[in-house]
Structure formats: C-alpha cells, structure tokens
Amino acid sequence: MKFAIEHVFPEITCAAYEQLYFDEAFNVALGRALDMGRELRRLDITPDRIVRHVCFEPRRDPDPAHPTNRAFGSSRASFVEELDYDVGTRRGAWRTIPNVFTERVRNTGTIELAPAGSGVRRTVRGEVKVSLFGFGGIVERMIVAEIEKSYARSTKFTLDWLARAR
C-alpha cells in the first residue's frame, strides 16, 4: 500500500527546517509529545549526508483487551527507523524495521524538502507491504493510518515549536 503525506511549514527556510529536523533536543521533545519511547542509535553528519537510526517504542494502551495488546501480548512492539539523507538534494531514503514480524513487514520510502513560498514543503512518500495470509491488507491499512496520524501530530507539534521560537 503506497501513501504520500505533505505538509507546509510557513516562514522557515529549507536549511533552517533541515537543521530543526535533525536537532536532537527537538526530536526528544517530539518523541515525548507523541508518547513514543525514543533511542538514538546512530547519527552521522557530514557536509553531504546525514545518516540517522532511531529506535521507537510506542506507548501502549494499558487495557489488555486493546487490539494491539491482544496481537502482541506481553511483547513490547518497537521499530528502528533508518534514514539516509542527501543534504544537497534535500531528499532522504528511509525504512523502518519492526522488532516483530520482521520478515513479513516492509516499510520504505522517501522524504523530500522543497521551498514553498516563504516556507518549506515536506513530502513523505512510502510503501507498506505486509505478508500475512488473509489479513495483510488490513494490517497495511492500519500501519498507514498510524503513520498518517503520527505525521499529523508531529506537524502540529512542529508548527507550535516554530511559533514559540518566533
């Protein structure tokens, strides 16, 4: 299942947004706001390329009857996001690697930054493929819905962050 998510951040340059996007203090605060455990595993910054690997652990609903808890039981679901970003083109390739169903779930895509008037347009494109006989499509739609919800929440957080900085 393919998806595309686009948001515009007004009154910020691509370079300034890029700096914010890779700022650790900002990302730690964003993780807290999204209620995600977050562990930076790798951050290599050169003038041409940024490579970042982060492990995320979504907080789960404490209700044992919640569908996520029924699916995972006592296992803690997490995933590693790997991003390889080309500074010159302002485009990165990403993939996420779940800690469960690793061989059955593939989530890959790109992120691009481009000028948009006096701001920046962030475009995230991706594809989710789940190989689970009989209900892979359902799981794909659930994953895409969570990704879209997460980006909507992160956009709101980012806009609020930028407004406070002005």
C-alpha positions as CSV (number, residue, x, y, z in Angstrom):
1,M,0.0,0.0,0.0
2,K,1.5,3.3,-1.1
3,F,1.0,6.6,0.6
4,A,2.0,10.3,0.3
5,I,1.9,12.8,3.1
6,E,2.6,16.5,2.5
7,H,2.8,19.4,5.0
8,V,3.9,23.0,4.6
9,F,5.8,24.9,7.3
10,P,5.5,28.7,6.8
11,E,8.2,31.2,7.3
12,I,11.1,28.9,7.6
13,T,13.9,28.2,5.0
14,C,14.7,24.7,3.9
15,A,18.1,24.9,5.6
16,A,16.5,26.0,8.9
17,Y,13.9,23.3,8.7
18,E,16.5,20.7,7.9
19,Q,18.5,21.8,10.9
20,L,15.4,21.5,13.1
21,Y,14.5,18.1,11.7
22,F,17.9,16.7,12.7
23,D,18.2,18.6,16.1
24,E,18.3,16.1,19.0
25,A,16.6,18.4,21.6
26,F,13.7,19.0,19.2
27,N,13.4,15.2,18.4
28,V,13.5,14.2,22.1
29,A,10.7,16.7,22.8
30,L,8.7,15.5,19.8
31,G,9.1,11.9,21.0
32,R,7.6,12.9,24.3
33,A,4.8,14.8,22.7
34,L,4.0,11.7,20.5
35,D,4.2,9.4,23.5
36,M,7.0,7.4,21.9
37,G,10.0,6.0,23.6
38,R,13.0,7.1,21.6
39,E,16.6,5.9,21.5
40,L,19.1,7.4,19.1
41,R,21.3,4.6,17.9
42,R,23.3,6.3,15.2
43,L,23.8,9.9,13.9
44,D,26.5,10.6,11.4
45,I,26.5,14.1,10.0
46,T,28.8,15.1,7.2
47,P,28.5,18.2,4.9
48,D,26.9,16.0,2.2
49,R,24.9,13.3,4.1
50,I,23.1,12.6,7.3
51,V,22.5,9.1,8.5
52,R,20.2,8.6,11.5
53,H,19.0,5.4,13.1
54,V,16.4,5.7,15.9
55,C,14.6,3.0,17.8
56,F,11.0,4.0,18.7
57,E,8.7,2.2,21.1
58,P,5.1,3.4,21.0
59,R,3.4,3.6,24.4
60,R,0.7,1.0,24.5
61,D,-2.8,1.3,25.9
62,P,-2.9,-0.4,29.3
63,D,-6.2,-2.1,28.5
64,P,-5.4,-5.9,27.9
65,A,-8.5,-6.0,25.6
66,H,-7.0,-3.3,23.3
67,P,-6.3,-4.9,19.8
68,T,-2.6,-4.1,20.0
69,N,-2.2,-5.9,23.3
70,R,-4.2,-8.8,22.0
71,A,-1.9,-9.0,19.0
72,F,1.4,-8.6,20.8
73,G,0.6,-10.0,24.3
74,S,3.3,-9.0,26.7
75,S,5.9,-8.4,23.9
76,R,6.9,-4.7,23.5
77,A,6.5,-3.6,20.0
78,S,9.2,-1.3,18.6
79,F,10.8,-0.4,15.4
80,V,14.0,1.1,14.1
81,E,13.8,4.0,11.6
82,E,16.8,4.2,9.3
83,L,17.2,7.4,7.3
84,D,19.9,8.2,4.8
85,Y,19.5,11.9,3.8
86,D,21.3,13.7,1.0
87,V,21.9,17.3,2.1
88,G,22.5,18.6,-1.5
89,T,19.2,17.3,-2.9
90,R,17.3,17.6,0.4
91,R,16.0,14.1,-0.1
92,G,16.3,11.0,2.1
93,A,15.5,7.4,1.8
94,W,14.1,5.7,4.9
95,R,13.0,2.3,6.1
96,T,11.6,1.0,9.3
97,I,12.4,-2.4,10.8
98,P,9.9,-3.8,13.3
99,N,11.1,-5.9,16.1
100,V,8.2,-8.4,15.5
101,F,7.2,-9.9,12.1
102,T,10.5,-8.6,10.7
103,E,10.4,-10.9,7.7
104,R,6.7,-10.1,7.0
105,V,6.5,-6.3,7.3
106,R,8.3,-3.9,4.9
107,N,8.0,-0.2,5.2
108,T,10.2,2.0,3.0
109,G,10.0,5.5,1.4
110,T,11.5,8.9,0.9
111,I,11.3,12.3,2.5
112,E,11.9,15.5,0.5
113,L,12.1,19.1,1.5
114,A,11.4,21.9,-1.0
115,P,10.7,25.6,-0.9
116,A,7.0,26.6,-0.7
117,G,6.5,30.3,-0.9
118,S,8.2,31.7,2.3
119,G,8.2,28.2,3.8
120,V,9.1,24.6,3.3
121,R,7.1,21.7,1.9
122,R,7.9,18.3,3.5
123,T,6.7,15.4,1.4
124,V,6.9,11.9,2.7
125,R,6.2,9.0,0.3
126,G,6.2,5.4,1.3
127,E,5.0,1.9,0.8
128,V,3.9,-0.6,3.3
129,K,4.0,-4.3,2.4
130,V,2.7,-6.9,4.9
131,S,2.8,-10.6,4.1
132,L,0.3,-12.2,6.4
133,F,-2.0,-14.6,4.7
134,G,-5.6,-13.5,4.8
135,F,-5.2,-10.1,6.5
136,G,-2.0,-8.4,5.2
137,G,-4.1,-5.7,3.5
138,I,-5.9,-4.9,6.8
139,V,-2.6,-4.6,8.6
140,E,-1.1,-2.4,5.8
141,R,-4.1,0.0,6.1
142,M,-3.7,0.1,9.9
143,I,0.0,0.9,9.6
144,V,-0.6,3.6,7.0
145,A,-3.3,5.1,9.2
146,E,-0.9,5.2,12.2
147,I,1.9,6.8,10.0
148,E,-0.6,9.5,8.8
149,K,-1.8,10.2,12.3
150,S,1.8,10.4,13.6
151,Y,2.8,12.9,10.9
152,A,-0.3,15.0,11.5
153,R,0.6,15.1,15.2
154,S,4.3,15.8,14.5
155,T,3.3,18.6,12.1
156,K,1.2,20.3,14.8
157,F,4.0,20.0,17.3
158,T,6.5,21.4,14.8
159,L,4.3,24.4,14.0
160,D,3.8,25.1,17.7
161,W,7.5,24.8,18.3
162,L,8.2,27.2,15.5
163,A,5.6,29.7,16.7
164,R,7.2,29.7,20.2
165,A,10.6,30.4,18.7
166,R,9.4,33.5,16.8
